[in-house]
Amino acid sequence: MQYISTRGSSNPLTFVQAVLEGLARDGGLLVPKEIPDFSGQLNRLSSLSYKELALEVFTPFVDGDIPREVLYKLIDKSYNVFANNEVTPLKFLDNITILELFHGPTLAFKDVALQFLGNLFEEILKNNDIRLNILGATSGDTGSAAIHGVRGKERINIFMLHPKGKVSPIQEKQMTTVLDKNVFNVAVEGTFDDAQSIVKQIFNDLEFRDKYHLGAVNSINWARVMAQIVYYFYAAFRFREKYPSTEIVFSVPTGNFGDIYAGYLAKKMGLPIKRLILATNENDILYRVLETGEYKISSVKSTLSPSMDIQIASNFERYVFDITGQKGEVVAQKMKTLAETGKFDLTAEEHNATKSVFLPVRVNTKETLETIRKYKVKGVLLDPHTAVGVAAAEKSGFSQVIALSTAHPAKFSEAVVNAIGEEPSYPESLIGILDKECKCETVKNNYIDVEKLIEAKFL
Ligand SMILES: *Cc1c(COP(=O)(O)O)cnc(C)c1O
């Protein structure tokens, strides 16, 4: 399988190269040149366990770069750490089926991809005798999932920047109580944007970047998208066992378009998904592009579902590349227009194709809180991100929807308390976490200081 750039002017890469590079050299995102067709095998696949299914889904994308037995070992190791042996179990309610994606070590769906990516990196680095220093900035979820994905791994250091005192206490502790010697938490005296901008400045210091083998784990890595395809198949198969003739509709709380793009790929691979409900909070750039055909940046608003508070949905570029018929020069032009004017347009044809797959639904704070309250009465406590997806499912008009539950409610307890007036119960990994020993260095809002830190700790 060849991996090509969405902007059309990089040389094709293998799977392993695509995982190591993260981003294409021309600034585009890497995508597989072809999408495998599983439509003739659905029957056989439907009886597999989660891990066996992951092996089948990954095989054509990995395309022999990693031997099948080794690939299965990586999958096995990644999903053994999940607290539920189904990995992503389903809970059937009347009109909604909840797909629980939060049984990983940091209690959010990002673990599904980042546990696998950590093990995959370790394997690739070992085989090529290279080292990697991962550098990132986080406002919460991605940082802790990335740290837990690579803690204790050979040949990898991780430097994760967060804005000092501006991450929720639980999320901060999920990062800083990881004491492994390859994990470096860095609290920046500034905002999340300051931390992000330090990371960008360091990545742009090409000499430094090459010398210290810097890499990223953000949602643009292809392997993350690939890992997320699996649970769409798994959920659809379990759903069909219960409702053999009901159409399959997923509702996906969306920020960066990563999770829902994996659902789009599952559909392209032949899984009979009728519709993907694209659920957004008040940060509604994706809702608006579906309504109007115009992708237009506006300012970020803080909501109860912070992991969806984004301005640009990076993975949307992969989707646009697909609907233009893989015309890299067309995508490059749209991205140039976006950088210059803050917006770009879909053509009428692209817009119509998009509307036939995705149904956009926007959910506000009031609806989110009401949904948490309503489902509490039904006996299920939703986190605010999941509540956005569930509320969107209810507003969609479909009578049966699989709603992706992207985080455990205890992880966002403030919003839960706000909705129901009481604390959620805490899973074992969070009990006592606020009092545990932690490790974190504070730096000034200055990229040179962060570079010095990386130099001092370089492996
Ligand atoms: C990251 C995240 C999302 C959004 O996922 P995208 O792939 O960015 O669309 C939703 N919910 C939670 C809890 C998250 O951490």
The ligand as an SDF file (V2000), in Angstrom:
LIG
                    3D

 15 15  0  0  0  0  0  0  0  0999 V2000
  -10.6830   14.1780   21.1120 C   0  0  0  0  0  0  0  0  0  0  0  0
  -12.0320   13.9580   21.6660 C   0  0  0  0  0  0  0  0  0  0  0  0
  -13.1980   14.1090   20.8900 C   0  0  0  0  0  0  0  0  0  0  0  0
  -13.1620   14.5690   19.4360 C   0  0  0  0  0  0  0  0  0  0  0  0
  -12.5530   13.6410   18.5990 O   0  0  0  0  0  0  0  0  0  0  0  0
  -12.0170   14.0960   17.1460 P   0  0  0  0  0  0  0  0  0  0  0  0
  -11.3380   12.9070   16.5910 O   0  0  0  0  0  0  0  0  0  0  0  0
  -11.0650   15.2290   17.4120 O   0  0  0  0  0  0  0  0  0  0  0  0
  -13.1940   14.5220   16.3730 O   0  0  0  0  0  0  0  0  0  0  0  0
  -14.4100   13.8380   21.4860 C   0  0  0  0  0  0  0  0  0  0  0  0
  -14.4980   13.4640   22.7720 N   0  0  0  0  0  0  0  0  0  0  0  0
  -13.4160   13.3180   23.5640 C   0  0  0  0  0  0  0  0  0  0  0  0
  -13.5840   12.9190   24.9870 C   0  0  0  0  0  0  0  0  0  0  0  0
  -12.1430   13.5480   23.0450 C   0  0  0  0  0  0  0  0  0  0  0  0
  -11.0640   13.4070   23.8210 O   0  0  0  0  0  0  0  0  0  0  0  0
  1  2  1  0
  2  3  1  0
  2 14  2  0
  3  4  1  0
  3 10  2  0
  4  5  1  0
  5  6  1  0
  6  7  2  0
  6  8  1  0
  6  9  1  0
 10 11  1  0
 11 12  2  0
 12 13  1  0
 12 14  1  0
 14 15  1  0
M  END
$$$$
